Amino acid sequence: MTFLTWILAGLLAGLLAGWVVKRGGYGLSWDITLGLVGSIGGSWILRSLGFYPGAGIVATAVVAFIVAVIPIVAQRKFFATERPAQKKDAYWRWGLGALLVALVAWMTLGPVQQPAAVAAPIEEKTYAVTPAAVKVKAGIVTGEVTDMKVAERVEKGSDRIVTAAKLTGMLRLKNTSANQTVRLLEGKLLYIDAQGQPMKLENARTEPTFKFAAYGSSERLDPGQEAIQSLDVEFPAEALKPKNLKEIRLEFAYIPSAYREETVNFAVSIGAGKW
């Protein structure tokens, strides 16, 4: 908008030059060129030097018009010509003047651009899970689920769901066997309602399954070794309502295998030698 104001001020100065000072000019095209050079160049220099950085559109237009007039006045003063004014220039000046007036009127009285809608603030709603930590046991694998909580992101004021509810927590598992290794494969959570039936997630939401990450130096869980797995899975909206959720069921698969330790001796001798 500021640059457009500079252009309009330069055009106006060039058009008025032939009416205010009819003699001494080189024609309409030169007057407009000098006006644009003065308006754009002068305004840009003033802005670069820090003048009127926060001025409104009216002040910007006034300053642009003043600096646009300077090159035209200098041309009339020091480089005036004796060529008579061209009659066709007068028609062009009136035509461009009318167009300029119409453009300014449209910019002033035309449709006002509506400000962009301000996005509503987003807040995170957190729901406590009671108890927040529970013990688990499945065969030779035991452990604990801790730090459980449910969170969803909603639009403040309208409560519109931005990010659907998710259950987060930490799952710690331990191989309690003395002679078997364990390879954990994947896990799944089921949300059981008051009637003992699994609760379904809403459409287009993924099942609450998770893959076990690699632990230690490999994917094998030796006797006595522990694995820690973070949980971040989908949570059904129906389960957020009071008394709808009865329990959470954890299902996970693992492959046990025999654990063996072998001892091998090999004979060596140390003797003096040369490098």
N, C-alpha and C positions, 0 to 999 in steps of 0.2 A: 504494500500500500504506500509506503514511503517513497519507493522508487517511482511508482506511478505518479505520485504527487510532483516529484521533480520533473518528470516528462511534461505533465500538464502545465506546470509553471513556465517551463521553457517555451512551449508552444504559444502560450498566452503572451509572453514577452515578445516573441517573434512576430506575432500577429499585430500587436499594438504598436510595434515600432514604426510600421509603415503609415499608420494613422496619426500618431503623435508627431513624428519627425518624418515628413514625406520625402524630403530631399536628402541626398547624401548616401543613400543606401544602394546596395547592389541587387536588390530584388527580394522577393518573398523567401525563396529558398535559402539565401544567405542569412536573412534575419532569423529564420527558424533554426538554422544550423547554429548560429552564434548563441541564440537563446538556450538551446539544448546543451551546448557545451558549457555555458555559464551555469545553468541550473544544476545539471548532473555533476559536473566537475567541481564547481564551487561548493555545493552542498556536501559532496563526498569528502572534500578537504576539510570542511568545518567539522563534520562528524568525526573524522580521523583525529582532529586536534582536540576533541572532547567538548565541542560546543553543542548546546541544546540536545544532549543525548536522550532526555526523556520528554521532549517537547511533544505537544499534541499535533494533530494533523493541520490545524489552522496555522499555528506558528511555523510548522515545517513548510507550508505553502508560501507564507509571507517571505521567509528567508530565502527559499528557492527562487521566488520571483525577483527578489532584490539582486541576488548574485547572477541571475539570468540577464538582467538589464545591463550589468557592467560591461560585458563584451560588446553589446550593441552600441552603448554610449561611446565606448572607446573607438569603435569603428567609425562612427559618425564624426568623432572629434579629430582623429588622427589619420584616418584613411577614407575620408569622404570622397564621393564621386559626383561628377556633374551630370551623369546620365539621367534623363527624365524618368519619372515614375511610369511604369508600364500599366496600361489600363487593365490588362488581363490579371495582373497581380491583385488589383482591387477586387475582382470577382472571387478569386481564390481566397483572399483574406476574409471576405464575407461568408463564403461557403464553409471554410474551416472554422471560422468563429462560431457560426451557428452549430456546427457539429460539436465543437468543444463545449458550448453552453449546454447542448443536449446531453452530452456525456456526463458533465458535472451534475446536472439536474438528476440524471438517473442514479448516479452514485450517491447523491444526497437523499433523494426521495424514494429510491427504488426499494425492493425487498431487503429487509435487514437479515443478515445471516444469523441464525439462531446459534447460541453458544452450545458447544458439545456437551452432551449429558455427562454429568459427573458420576463416575462409577461409585456404587455404594460400597462402603467398607466391608471387608470380609473378616469374620471372626471365627475362631476355632472353638467348638463346643466339645468339652471332654466329659465322658461318663465313667464313673468309677466302677470297677469290677470287684465284687465281694464274694469270696476272698480274692485278694490280688495275687496270691501265690498258692499253688497246690502241688502236692506230691503226685508222681506218676510211676507206674510200674507195669512192665510188660515182659514177662519171661525173665531173661537174664539182664534186661535193660531196665534201669530205674532212673529217676531224675526228678525234676521240678520245673514248673512253669511259674515265672515270677514277673513282676512289674506289668501285670495286665491292665490295660485300659482301652477304652473305645473313644475315638475322636472323629468328628466330622466338621467340615468347613461350610458355614452358612453365610448368607447375605444379611448383614445387620439391618434390622427393621422389618424386612419382609420374611425372614427365616427361609428364604429359598435355598435349597441344597446346592452348593457349588461342588463339593467333593463328598461323595457318599461315605458313610461310616466305615471305619476300619478298626480291626482289633490288632493291637501291638503288644509285644511282650518279649521275654527271653525264655528259651527252652534249653535246659541243661540236662543232658543224658549221660549215664555212666554204664560201662560194661562191668557187671558184677561177677562175671564168670571167672573161674580160675584157669580154665583150659580151652576157652573158645574165643576166637576173635569175632568181631561184628562189623558188617558193612551196612551202614544206614543208607536207605534208598530215597524215600520220599514220605511226606506226611500230609495229613488232611484233617481239617477241623469240621465237625458237625455241630450245629446248634439245635438242641433238642427242646421242643416246646412242652407245655404243661401236660399234653396228652402223650408224651413220649415219642413224638414224630419229628423227624428232621425238618427244620425250617428252610424254605427255599429263598434264594436271593432274587432280587428284582431282575427284570430282563436286562440283557447286555452286560451283566456283571459276571466276572470270572469266579470260578469255584475257589473256595479258600484252601488251596493246596500249596505246598511249598517243597522245594528241593533242599536236601541237606548240603550245606557247603562243605568243602574239603576241610579237614581238621588235622592238626599236627603236620607231619611230613607226607601223609598220604590219606586216602579215604578209609583206611582200616582203623578200627577202634579195638585196640588190644585189651586184654584183661586189666581191669582197674583204670583204664583210660577214660577221660571225659570229653564230651563234645558240647559246644555252646552254639545254639542256633537262634537267630533273631526271628521274630514273627511279625509279619505285616500283611494281614490278609483281610479280605472283604468281610463285612459284618451286615447281616440283614436289618433293614429298617424296622421290621416288625419286632425284632428282639429288643429294640430300645423302649418299647412300651412296657409299663409296669406289669410284672407277673406273667409276661408272655414267654420269657426264657427260663427254662428249668435247669439246664446244665449244658456244658460244652464237652463234646466227645473228641478225643484226640486219637486218630488212627495213623499208625506209621508202619512202614515195612522195613525189615532188615534181614540180612543173610548171615547166619552164624556158620562158622567153620572151625575145624579143629586147630588148636593153637599148639605149636610144637617148638621146642628149643633144643637144638642139637649142639654137641661139643665135639670139636675135631682137634686132635693134637698132630703136630708135624715136627719132625726132628730137624735141628739145625746145629751147626758148629761155627765157632768164631775163631779165626786164625789171622796171624799177621799177614799182610799183603802189601803190594805196591800200588800206588795210584798211577 
